[in-house]
Amino acid sequence: MQRRVLFEPGDLVKTFTGECGLVVSRATLEKMIGAIRQGRRPGYFFAQGCCENIDYLTQVPVFFEDGTYDIMKSMNIKKATQAEEDKRVKLEAMIEDFKSKDH
């Protein structure tokens, strides 16, 4: 049985406020936590006393252009259009730069 997901690592997404971001893998997210700031933008997952469960169905880790990350609720993001694909290169370069640093 295949696990159902709405978003995959590497997907370019857009928030309802218009910010573009890149869905990241769990391994990349683990490196980001504590090393870079969480953006806490509108639509991020927050529930007092509830643990994060990165499942790419309801909770999706996203890295944004401003160099922050958030665990977003899937209902608050959508896949980006072809017109926004140029932002993918910038975001992927930022992630590779982050990974190459010793964190």
TAZISUL-V36082 format. One record per residue. N is the residue number from 1. PSI is psi in whole degrees, 0 to 359 (none if undefined). D_LAST is the distance of its C-alpha to the last C-alpha in Angstrom with 1 decimal. Layout:
[[N PSI D_LAST] [N PSI D_LAST]]
This chain:
[[1 127 36.4] [2 138 33.7] [3 135 31.3] [4 131 32.0] [5 151 29.2] [6 328 29.7] [7 148 26.4] [8 151 24.3] [9 134 20.7] [10 347 21.3] [11 137 24.2] [12 127 24.6] [13 165 25.8] [14 136 27.4] [15 169 27.8] [16 348 31.3] [17 0 30.5] [18 4 29.9] [19 136 26.1] [20 146 24.6] [21 171 21.5] [22 128 20.1] [23 132 20.0] [24 160 16.7] [25 167 16.6] [26 320 15.7] [27 317 12.8] [28 319 11.3] [29 318 12.2] [30 324 10.6] [31 327 7.1] [32 322 8.6] [33 124 10.2] [34 337 9.3] [35 326 6.8] [36 163 9.9] [37 145 13.5] [38 133 16.0] [39 329 19.0] [40 47 21.8] [41 164 24.1] [42 131 27.6] [43 1 27.6] [44 158 24.3] [45 123 24.7] [46 122 25.6] [47 115 28.0] [48 124 28.4] [49 0 28.0] [50 133 27.2] [51 156 24.1] [52 138 22.1] [53 89 23.3] [54 104 21.6] [55 358 24.6] [56 12 24.7] [57 311 28.3] [58 330 28.2] [59 121 24.5] [60 122 22.4] [61 127 18.7] [62 134 18.8] [63 132 16.5] [64 165 18.7] [65 334 19.6] [66 5 18.8] [67 15 15.0] [68 169 15.3] [69 161 15.7] [70 152 18.5] [71 107 20.1] [72 147 23.5] [73 135 26.9] [74 334 28.2] [75 348 31.5] [76 7 29.8] [77 158 28.4] [78 159 30.2] [79 139 29.5] [80 159 29.6] [81 170 32.7] [82 328 33.1] [83 337 33.5] [84 5 29.8] [85 337 28.4] [86 337 27.6] [87 338 24.7] [88 316 23.1] [89 315 22.4] [90 314 20.6] [91 317 18.4] [92 322 17.6] [93 320 16.7] [94 320 14.4] [95 317 12.6] [96 321 12.6] [97 318 11.3] [98 315 8.3] [99 326 7.8] [100 338 8.6] [101 152 6.0] [102 97 3.8] [103 none 0.0]]
